[in-house]
């Protein structure tokens, strides 16, 4: 992750393995001090901030007994995925389940677009057909989104356990 904000979000989540920085400061994590030239070579951004971190996040499984799930089917644009993750967190979703054919969750553009929500939102990747079967087995009602013959969301009664498929 690159930049002060994302490093701080990773720190809060306990995901940082190593800090890489051009700063002359001490950090509580293992730190590798590098030159500005090296920072410019390894950074994804054109004008990098003076701090980045190598992070790990354990793969997550589907969590049951949650109220709201978002199932993402074949999301390809990294900026869109990051924005969906950030918005899902803001809207109170409990977990995102991504299809394996979606863009890489750890793509640098996805990470930047999440603005740190990636570290707070539980996200798992699995075949959506299997996820839907498991959710049905745990009494979660699954709704699909579509423009074809769609009904307004106001026509649906909120349920205690709901999932929405978006793609």
Buried (B, 14 or more C-beta within 10 A) or exposed (E): BBBEEBBBBBBEBEBBEEBBBBEEEEBEEEBEEBEEEEBBEEBEEEEBBBBBBBBEBEEBEBEBEBBBBBBBBEBEBBEBBBBBBBEBBEEEBBBBBBBEEBBEBEBBBBBBBBBBBBBEBBBBBBEBEEBBEBBEEEEBBBBEEEEEEEEEEEEEEEEEBBBBBBB
